[in-house]
Amino acid sequence: MWRVKVGLASERSYSSLLKRAYSKLPKEVYARDRFEVPKPKSEMSGNRTFLYNFREISDRIRRDPTIVLKYLSKELGTSGVIEGDYAVFKGRFSNEPIEKLVRSFVEKEVLCPVCKQPDTRVVREGRIRFLVCDACGAKSSVR
């Protein structure tokens, strides 16, 4: 076992020093919030589909709601508008394709392609958009 001398007369084992160091760390170091995107809650009414927790989804992934709406509308092949906290799409769409599209958006435009962490931001340089990761420092272009 490794022995580390601390001070002049006291001698402590490495494991006891390690335990003491861990006890002095702030609790936030241990708290690893798992990145979870809320499941879309949608409902069809007539020829329109309402995504009720749209604002919650865009807030959780930390992206501008208009960009998320633009992506979903384009992929669904319809028009959409934001009304308060929810989004309204023309057409009848079940919850499953909307959920797949939200997952796809998160994989393409939120998660870092290098370290897979959600701590990213979109930076524009001229006409090109880059995904910059605050966790690992990677910088990659976004479509």
Backbone as CSV, one residue per row, in Angstrom:
resi,resn,N_x,N_y,N_z,CA_x,CA_y,CA_z,C_x,C_y,C_z
1,MET,0.850,-1.179,0.000,0.000,0.000,0.000,0.892,1.237,0.000
2,TRP,0.477,2.230,-0.710,1.230,3.480,-0.781,1.054,4.261,0.504
3,ARG,2.106,4.832,0.920,2.052,5.706,2.099,2.479,7.101,1.679
4,VAL,1.738,8.088,2.114,2.052,9.462,1.781,2.303,10.206,3.070
5,LYS,3.394,10.909,3.118,3.702,11.675,4.327,3.033,13.032,4.242
6,VAL,2.298,13.357,5.275,1.629,14.644,5.362,2.174,15.342,6.597
7,GLY,2.724,16.484,6.403,3.300,17.210,7.529,4.592,16.546,7.973
8,LEU,4.993,16.784,9.195,6.242,16.221,9.678,6.050,14.874,10.343
9,ALA,5.072,14.751,11.209,4.981,13.552,12.017,3.870,12.601,11.600
10,SER,2.815,13.107,10.945,1.680,12.231,10.652,1.877,11.510,9.324
11,GLU,1.414,10.291,9.273,1.498,9.495,8.065,0.122,8.882,7.822
12,ARG,-0.414,9.038,6.609,-1.743,8.526,6.287,-1.662,7.679,5.034
13,SER,-2.580,6.764,4.925,-2.603,5.928,3.721,-3.246,6.690,2.567
14,TYR,-2.934,6.267,1.371,-3.461,6.911,0.165,-4.993,6.867,0.147
15,SER,-5.574,5.728,0.542,-7.035,5.602,0.497,-7.721,6.554,1.471
16,SER,-7.138,6.774,2.628,-7.768,7.701,3.572,-7.661,9.144,3.063
17,LEU,-6.537,9.481,2.413,-6.413,10.817,1.828,-7.394,11.009,0.688
18,LEU,-7.592,9.958,-0.116,-8.533,10.030,-1.227,-9.964,10.214,-0.717
19,LYS,-10.330,9.487,0.325,-11.661,9.639,0.922,-11.860,11.054,1.456
20,ARG,-10.820,11.592,2.075,-10.906,12.949,2.608,-11.065,13.963,1.483
21,ALA,-10.352,13.772,0.384,-10.461,14.676,-0.761,-11.859,14.628,-1.361
22,TYR,-12.411,13.424,-1.519,-13.767,13.284,-2.051,-14.793,13.937,-1.134
23,SER,-14.591,13.862,0.158,-15.558,14.464,1.088,-15.556,15.991,0.996
24,LYS,-14.465,16.578,0.545,-14.380,18.039,0.440,-14.869,18.575,-0.904
25,LEU,-15.140,17.694,-1.862,-15.649,18.127,-3.159,-17.101,18.579,-3.039
26,PRO,-17.503,19.549,-3.857,-18.911,19.964,-3.834,-19.801,18.846,-4.387
27,LYS,-21.036,18.828,-3.945,-21.967,17.768,-4.347,-22.308,17.810,-5.824
28,GLU,-22.197,18.972,-6.495,-22.526,19.073,-7.912,-21.631,18.193,-8.772
29,VAL,-20.447,17.887,-8.297,-19.537,17.036,-9.057,-20.136,15.643,-9.211
30,TYR,-20.811,15.172,-8.170,-21.400,13.842,-8.214,-22.721,13.828,-8.969
31,ALA,-23.411,14.948,-9.017,-24.726,14.998,-9.654,-24.549,15.008,-11.169
32,ARG,-24.902,13.916,-11.799,-24.832,13.809,-13.253,-26.257,13.769,-13.776
33,ASP,-26.785,14.941,-14.139,-28.134,14.995,-14.678,-28.126,14.337,-16.042
34,ARG,-28.984,13.378,-16.200,-29.078,12.694,-17.466,-29.891,13.546,-18.422
35,PHE,-29.403,13.665,-19.631,-30.073,14.480,-20.627,-31.242,13.682,-21.186
36,GLU,-32.442,14.114,-20.878,-33.631,13.439,-21.371,-34.544,14.460,-22.037
37,VAL,-34.907,14.153,-23.258,-35.844,14.997,-23.990,-37.245,14.486,-23.669
38,PRO,-38.171,15.370,-23.306,-39.531,14.925,-23.001,-40.185,14.294,-24.233
39,LYS,-40.973,13.262,-23.994,-41.703,12.635,-25.099,-42.766,13.600,-25.602
40,PRO,-42.874,13.730,-26.921,-43.886,14.632,-27.472,-45.303,14.180,-27.109
41,LYS,-46.118,15.140,-26.739,-47.527,14.875,-26.438,-48.352,15.563,-27.513
42,SER,-48.833,14.756,-28.454,-49.573,15.349,-29.567,-50.987,14.789,-29.627
43,GLU,-51.838,15.547,-30.287,-53.236,15.145,-30.450,-53.729,15.663,-31.792
44,MET,-54.497,14.828,-32.480,-55.060,15.233,-33.762,-56.475,15.752,-33.538
45,SER,-56.757,16.883,-34.165,-58.083,17.459,-34.081,-58.444,17.967,-35.469
46,GLY,-59.378,17.289,-36.099,-59.743,17.646,-37.467,-58.575,17.364,-38.388
47,ASN,-58.161,18.348,-39.135,-57.049,18.187,-40.066,-55.784,18.865,-39.526
48,ARG,-55.689,18.999,-38.203,-54.523,19.617,-37.585,-53.993,18.723,-36.475
49,THR,-52.702,18.839,-36.238,-52.052,18.103,-35.155,-51.454,19.110,-34.191
50,PHE,-51.758,18.949,-32.903,-51.267,19.841,-31.860,-50.165,19.135,-31.080
51,LEU,-49.010,19.772,-30.972,-47.909,19.272,-30.151,-47.893,20.133,-28.896
52,TYR,-48.473,19.583,-27.812,-48.734,20.375,-26.616,-47.498,20.758,-25.815
53,ASN,-46.482,19.907,-25.773,-45.300,20.234,-24.972,-44.132,20.703,-25.845
54,PHE,-44.440,21.403,-26.912,-43.416,21.891,-27.838,-42.431,22.836,-27.152
55,ARG,-42.920,23.784,-26.376,-42.056,24.751,-25.695,-41.141,24.047,-24.693
56,GLU,-41.668,23.060,-23.998,-40.863,22.303,-23.038,-39.732,21.555,-23.746
57,ILE,-40.032,20.977,-24.904,-39.017,20.256,-25.672,-37.920,21.215,-26.123
58,SER,-38.297,22.342,-26.707,-37.284,23.282,-27.202,-36.481,23.897,-26.058
59,ASP,-37.094,24.101,-24.898,-36.348,24.621,-23.749,-35.358,23.585,-23.231
60,ARG,-35.754,22.323,-23.184,-34.888,21.263,-22.667,-33.664,21.046,-23.554
61,ILE,-33.842,21.156,-24.869,-32.702,20.957,-25.767,-31.947,22.261,-26.027
62,ARG,-32.411,23.351,-25.441,-31.780,24.670,-25.513,-31.564,25.125,-26.954
63,ARG,-32.641,25.073,-27.717,-32.618,25.567,-29.091,-33.792,26.501,-29.303
64,ASP,-33.641,27.422,-30.228,-34.684,28.384,-30.556,-35.914,27.632,-31.069
65,PRO,-37.103,27.893,-30.516,-38.313,27.184,-30.950,-38.604,27.333,-32.435
66,THR,-38.257,28.474,-33.020,-38.530,28.646,-34.453,-37.676,27.708,-35.301
67,ILE,-36.449,27.433,-34.865,-35.582,26.506,-35.598,-36.108,25.083,-35.474
68,VAL,-36.552,24.719,-34.277,-37.114,23.371,-34.069,-38.385,23.221,-34.900
69,LEU,-39.249,24.240,-34.901,-40.485,24.195,-35.683,-40.182,24.083,-37.170
70,LYS,-39.209,24.823,-37.625,-38.830,24.789,-39.039,-38.364,23.385,-39.437
71,TYR,-37.565,22.760,-38.587,-37.077,21.405,-38.865,-38.235,20.406,-38.907
72,LEU,-39.096,20.453,-37.884,-40.222,19.510,-37.829,-41.167,19.710,-39.009
73,SER,-41.459,20.955,-39.342,-42.357,21.240,-40.462,-41.772,20.725,-41.773
74,LYS,-40.498,20.961,-41.977,-39.837,20.522,-43.205,-39.859,18.999,-43.316
75,GLU,-39.549,18.317,-42.227,-39.497,16.856,-42.246,-40.887,16.231,-42.357
76,LEU,-41.897,16.884,-41.786,-43.265,16.377,-41.904,-43.880,16.742,-43.249
77,GLY,-43.291,17.690,-43.940,-43.789,18.118,-45.243,-45.067,18.921,-45.154
78,THR,-45.145,19.759,-44.144,-46.341,20.573,-43.934,-45.955,21.899,-43.307
79,SER,-46.940,22.739,-43.070,-46.674,24.011,-42.396,-47.009,23.883,-40.914
80,GLY,-46.361,24.697,-40.120,-46.599,24.679,-38.687,-46.441,26.066,-38.110
81,VAL,-47.147,26.316,-37.018,-47.054,27.601,-36.321,-46.952,27.345,-34.823
82,ILE,-46.367,28.310,-34.139,-46.280,28.239,-32.680,-47.402,29.077,-32.106
83,GLU,-48.200,28.485,-31.239,-49.284,29.193,-30.550,-49.101,28.985,-29.054
84,GLY,-48.516,29.969,-28.398,-48.269,29.853,-26.960,-47.186,28.822,-26.682
85,ASP,-47.529,27.806,-25.876,-46.574,26.767,-25.520,-46.627,25.562,-26.442
86,TYR,-47.521,25.565,-27.404,-47.629,24.392,-28.270,-47.497,24.769,-29.735
87,ALA,-47.278,23.737,-30.556,-47.133,23.930,-32.002,-48.313,23.269,-32.701
88,VAL,-48.736,23.864,-33.802,-49.853,23.339,-34.579,-49.353,23.058,-35.991
89,PHE,-49.558,21.810,-36.457,-49.165,21.405,-37.799,-50.405,21.096,-38.619
90,LYS,-50.380,21.479,-39.885,-51.473,21.131,-40.788,-51.315,19.672,-41.167
91,GLY,-52.362,18.915,-41.002,-52.317,17.491,-41.331,-52.469,16.635,-40.092
92,ARG,-52.670,15.348,-40.324,-52.857,14.400,-39.225,-51.595,13.558,-39.082
93,PHE,-50.920,13.706,-37.941,-49.685,12.976,-37.671,-49.783,12.328,-36.298
94,SER,-49.479,11.038,-36.249,-49.503,10.361,-34.950,-48.278,10.783,-34.140
95,ASN,-48.238,10.352,-32.915,-47.168,10.737,-31.997,-45.832,10.107,-32.401
96,GLU,-45.871,8.917,-32.992,-44.648,8.182,-33.309,-43.729,8.902,-34.295
97,PRO,-44.217,9.380,-35.452,-43.283,10.085,-36.354,-42.751,11.390,-35.770
98,ILE,-43.547,12.066,-34.969,-43.086,13.301,-34.340,-41.971,12.983,-33.349
99,GLU,-42.136,11.897,-32.592,-41.117,11.492,-31.625,-39.807,11.124,-32.333
100,LYS,-39.898,10.421,-33.451,-38.704,10.064,-34.223,-37.999,11.308,-34.754
101,LEU,-38.773,12.279,-35.210,-38.182,13.508,-35.738,-37.498,14.329,-34.643
102,VAL,-38.090,14.367,-33.457,-37.468,15.094,-32.345,-36.148,14.414,-31.989
103,ARG,-36.148,13.068,-31.921,-34.919,12.328,-31.643,-33.856,12.604,-32.713
104,SER,-34.291,12.629,-33.969,-33.383,12.895,-35.083,-32.788,14.296,-34.976
105,PHE,-33.616,15.276,-34.637,-33.134,16.646,-34.470,-32.085,16.718,-33.370
106,VAL,-32.347,16.043,-32.255,-31.409,16.063,-31.134,-30.079,15.433,-31.550
107,GLU,-30.128,14.321,-32.266,-28.891,13.660,-32.695,-28.099,14.518,-33.673
108,LYS,-28.792,15.207,-34.587,-28.100,15.995,-35.613,-27.652,17.361,-35.137
109,GLU,-28.475,18.034,-34.331,-28.229,19.440,-34.040,-28.000,19.787,-32.568
110,VAL,-28.015,18.777,-31.691,-27.825,19.081,-30.279,-26.641,18.309,-29.703
111,LEU,-26.583,17.001,-29.906,-25.520,16.190,-29.326,-24.207,16.384,-30.080
112,CYS,-23.125,16.460,-29.329,-21.797,16.602,-29.916,-21.429,15.300,-30.635
113,PRO,-20.982,15.375,-31.888,-20.621,14.150,-32.607,-19.365,13.471,-32.061
114,VAL,-18.562,14.187,-31.283,-17.327,13.622,-30.751,-17.558,12.944,-29.400
115,CYS,-18.124,13.688,-28.440,-18.271,13.146,-27.081,-19.703,12.779,-26.715
116,LYS,-20.664,13.055,-27.589,-22.084,12.717,-27.398,-22.729,13.435,-26.219
117,GLN,-22.176,14.571,-25.811,-22.751,15.365,-24.726,-23.690,16.434,-25.303
118,PRO,-24.717,16.831,-24.559,-25.665,17.836,-25.050,-25.225,19.281,-24.795
119,ASP,-24.019,19.472,-24.286,-23.542,20.812,-23.933,-22.992,21.524,-25.165
120,THR,-23.867,21.799,-26.113,-23.428,22.418,-27.363,-24.179,23.712,-27.619
121,ARG,-23.616,24.499,-28.520,-24.282,25.709,-28.970,-23.977,25.869,-30.454
122,VAL,-24.879,26.530,-31.162,-24.713,26.740,-32.590,-24.115,28.128,-32.804
123,VAL,-23.018,28.179,-33.558,-22.318,29.431,-33.843,-22.283,29.597,-35.353
124,ARG,-22.622,30.807,-35.805,-22.607,31.114,-37.236,-21.319,31.836,-37.594
125,GLU,-20.648,31.335,-38.624,-19.461,32.009,-39.158,-19.704,32.193,-40.647
126,GLY,-20.129,33.386,-41.008,-20.508,33.633,-42.400,-21.804,32.906,-42.707
127,ARG,-21.763,32.054,-43.733,-22.954,31.300,-44.105,-22.979,29.907,-43.504
128,ILE,-21.934,29.534,-42.784,-21.818,28.183,-42.247,-22.141,28.183,-40.755
129,ARG,-22.934,27.189,-40.339,-23.254,27.019,-38.924,-22.378,25.916,-38.353
130,PHE,-21.839,26.145,-37.153,-21.001,25.165,-36.482,-21.616,24.800,-35.141
131,LEU,-21.465,23.543,-34.790,-21.875,23.050,-33.485,-20.624,23.037,-32.618
132,VAL,-20.580,23.890,-31.600,-19.421,23.994,-30.729,-19.769,23.347,-29.398
133,CYS,-18.961,22.379,-28.996,-19.202,21.649,-27.750,-18.463,22.333,-26.608
134,ASP,-19.201,22.665,-25.550,-18.598,23.279,-24.380,-17.929,22.241,-23.487
135,ALA,-18.265,20.961,-23.665,-17.687,19.903,-22.836,-16.293,19.491,-23.315
136,CYS,-16.154,19.249,-24.634,-14.865,18.758,-25.138,-14.162,19.748,-26.054
137,GLY,-14.849,20.812,-26.470,-14.221,21.826,-27.308,-14.274,21.520,-28.804
138,ALA,-14.942,20.452,-29.204,-15.012,20.094,-30.615,-15.866,21.109,-31.374
139,LYS,-15.551,21.260,-32.659,-16.278,22.186,-33.509,-16.562,21.456,-34.819
140,SER,-17.840,21.280,-35.138,-18.206,20.565,-36.369,-19.318,21.311,-37.082
141,SER,-19.337,21.187,-38.387,-20.338,21.903,-39.174,-21.692,21.229,-39.054
142,VAL,-22.743,22.042,-39.218,-24.119,21.554,-39.144,-24.778,21.827,-40.472
143,ARG,-25.588,20.900,-40.949,-26.308,21.088,-42.207,-27.274,22.226,-42.122
